[in-house]
Amino acid sequence: MTIPDLATALETSDELFDRETLQDAIKEMAVLINHDYEERDRPVLLSVMHGGMIFASLLSLELDFDVEVDYLHATRYRGAMSGSGLAWLHRPATPLEGRYVLIADDILDEGHTLKAVKQWCEDQGAIEVRIAVLAVKIHDRRVEDIDAEYVGVEVPDRYVYGFGMDYHEQGRNLPGLYALGN
């Protein structure tokens, strides 16, 4: 199968959310997080790379408290359009024992990756692990026992890219969220 270039994909895609709408959603999410974390002692903000990088960065700028920032890279996709086995490419260097952890990721789809990442953080001794996602995909295939406490937007059950998410390693820096045509 030949992968179309980004320009071709954009021609057959729908823009779901523009930059302003996404930034507003992040600001609204931050209000809730600021409230929930006002009594927490310097939580760790973990960005899930690469997709969560833009979201985590923008979210961090809206937080009213100091966070220790680190990242992890665990993926099931590796540039593909559907997932396979989980691969850990980088684990956080920050010790998590006795810490409050906020995971920031681009999307909660089926939840395999986020469930494994959350479990790993708990196994490292985190006091509490919460999840913030830019988007949650609406469908009935989510694995049990995984949800995001903080959600920016809901997206349809289509291949979504932009604003950190890739279309075959292209388009991560698009300023909006797009859904590939059916």
C-alpha positions as CSV (number, residue, x, y, z in Angstrom):
1,M,0.0,0.0,0.0
2,T,1.3,3.4,-1.0
3,I,1.0,6.1,1.7
4,P,-0.2,9.4,0.3
5,D,1.8,12.4,1.2
6,L,0.4,14.9,3.8
7,A,-0.9,17.3,1.2
8,T,-3.0,14.5,-0.4
9,A,-4.2,13.4,3.0
10,L,-5.3,16.9,3.9
11,E,-7.4,17.1,0.7
12,T,-9.5,14.2,1.9
13,S,-9.6,15.1,5.6
14,D,-12.0,17.1,7.7
15,E,-10.6,19.7,10.1
16,L,-12.2,18.8,13.4
17,F,-10.8,21.5,15.6
18,D,-8.7,24.6,14.8
19,R,-5.8,25.8,17.0
20,E,-7.8,28.4,18.9
21,T,-10.5,25.8,19.9
22,L,-7.8,23.4,21.0
23,Q,-6.0,26.0,23.0
24,D,-9.3,27.0,24.7
25,A,-10.0,23.4,25.5
26,I,-6.5,23.1,27.1
27,K,-7.1,26.3,29.2
28,E,-10.5,24.9,30.4
29,M,-8.8,21.6,31.3
30,A,-6.1,23.5,33.2
31,V,-8.7,25.2,35.4
32,L,-9.7,21.7,36.6
33,I,-6.2,20.5,37.0
34,N,-5.2,23.6,38.9
35,H,-8.1,23.1,41.4
36,D,-7.3,19.3,41.8
37,Y,-3.6,19.9,42.3
38,E,-3.6,23.0,44.5
39,E,-2.7,20.8,47.6
40,R,-0.2,18.6,45.8
41,D,3.5,18.9,46.3
42,R,5.3,19.5,43.0
43,P,3.8,16.8,40.8
44,V,5.6,15.2,37.9
45,L,4.2,16.0,34.4
46,L,5.0,13.2,32.1
47,S,4.6,13.8,28.4
48,V,4.0,10.8,26.2
49,M,6.2,11.3,23.2
50,H,5.9,12.2,20.4
51,G,2.2,12.8,20.2
52,G,1.8,14.4,23.6
53,M,4.6,16.9,23.3
54,I,2.7,19.9,22.0
55,F,-0.3,19.2,24.3
56,A,1.9,18.8,27.4
57,S,3.9,21.9,26.6
58,L,0.8,24.1,26.1
59,L,-0.9,22.5,29.2
60,S,2.2,23.2,31.4
61,L,2.0,26.9,30.5
62,E,-1.5,27.0,31.9
63,L,-0.7,25.4,35.3
64,D,-0.6,27.7,38.3
65,F,1.8,25.4,40.2
66,D,5.4,24.2,39.7
67,V,5.8,20.8,38.1
68,E,8.7,18.6,37.4
69,V,8.7,17.8,33.7
70,D,9.8,14.6,32.2
71,Y,8.8,12.4,29.3
72,L,8.4,8.8,28.3
73,H,8.2,7.2,24.9
74,A,6.0,4.1,24.7
75,T,4.2,3.3,21.4
76,R,2.1,0.8,19.7
77,Y,2.0,2.5,16.4
78,R,5.5,3.3,15.1
79,G,4.1,5.3,12.2
80,A,1.4,2.8,11.3
81,M,-2.4,3.4,11.4
82,S,-3.1,0.6,13.8
83,G,-1.4,-0.6,16.9
84,S,0.7,-3.6,17.7
85,G,2.7,-4.7,20.8
86,L,3.8,-2.0,23.2
87,A,7.4,-0.8,22.8
88,W,9.2,1.2,25.5
89,L,11.6,3.6,23.7
90,H,12.4,5.8,26.8
91,R,11.3,5.6,30.4
92,P,11.3,8.7,32.6
93,A,14.5,9.5,34.5
94,T,12.6,11.2,37.4
95,P,12.0,8.8,40.3
96,L,8.2,8.5,40.8
97,E,8.1,6.9,44.2
98,G,6.0,9.0,46.6
99,R,5.1,11.5,43.8
100,Y,1.9,12.7,42.2
101,V,2.0,12.0,38.5
102,L,0.1,13.7,35.7
103,I,0.4,11.9,32.4
104,A,-0.2,14.1,29.3
105,D,-0.9,12.4,26.1
106,D,-2.4,13.3,22.7
107,I,-5.3,10.8,22.5
108,L,-7.1,8.1,24.4
109,D,-8.1,5.6,21.8
110,E,-8.4,2.0,22.8
111,G,-6.2,2.7,25.9
112,H,-3.6,-0.1,25.7
113,T,-0.6,2.3,25.8
114,L,-2.0,4.6,28.5
115,K,-3.1,1.6,30.7
116,A,0.4,0.2,30.5
117,V,2.1,3.5,31.2
118,K,-0.2,4.2,34.2
119,Q,0.5,0.8,35.6
120,W,4.2,1.3,35.2
121,C,4.0,4.6,37.1
122,E,2.1,2.9,39.9
123,D,4.6,0.1,40.0
124,Q,7.3,2.8,40.4
125,G,5.6,3.9,43.6
126,A,3.7,7.0,42.5
127,I,1.1,8.1,45.1
128,E,-1.4,8.9,42.5
129,V,-1.5,8.8,38.7
130,R,-3.9,10.9,36.7
131,I,-4.2,11.2,32.9
132,A,-4.9,14.3,30.8
133,V,-5.5,13.9,27.1
134,L,-6.0,16.4,24.3
135,A,-8.6,14.1,22.7
136,V,-10.6,11.0,23.4
137,K,-11.9,8.9,20.6
138,I,-15.5,7.9,20.8
139,H,-16.1,4.2,20.3
140,D,-16.7,1.0,22.3
141,R,-13.3,-0.7,22.0
142,R,-11.6,0.8,25.1
143,V,-9.8,-1.6,27.3
144,E,-11.2,-1.9,30.9
145,D,-10.0,0.2,33.8
146,I,-8.6,3.1,31.8
147,D,-10.0,6.6,31.5
148,A,-8.7,10.1,31.4
149,E,-9.5,12.4,34.3
150,Y,-9.0,15.4,32.0
151,V,-10.1,15.6,28.4
152,G,-9.8,18.5,25.9
153,V,-12.1,17.3,23.0
154,E,-13.9,14.3,21.7
155,V,-13.1,13.0,18.2
156,P,-15.0,10.5,16.0
157,D,-13.8,7.0,15.4
158,R,-11.5,7.9,12.5
159,Y,-7.8,8.3,12.0
160,V,-7.0,11.6,13.6
161,Y,-3.8,13.6,13.1
162,G,-2.3,17.1,13.7
163,F,-1.5,19.0,16.9
164,G,1.1,16.4,17.9
165,M,-0.4,13.4,16.3
166,D,1.1,12.1,13.1
167,Y,-0.1,10.9,9.7
168,H,2.7,8.4,8.9
169,E,5.2,10.5,10.8
170,Q,4.0,13.6,8.9
171,G,1.9,16.6,10.1
172,R,2.6,16.6,13.8
173,N,3.0,20.3,13.7
174,L,-0.3,21.1,12.0
175,P,-2.1,23.7,14.1
176,G,-5.4,21.8,14.1
177,L,-6.8,18.3,14.5
178,Y,-7.9,16.5,11.3
179,A,-9.7,13.3,10.6
180,L,-8.8,11.3,7.5
181,G,-11.6,10.8,5.1
182,N,-13.4,7.4,5.1
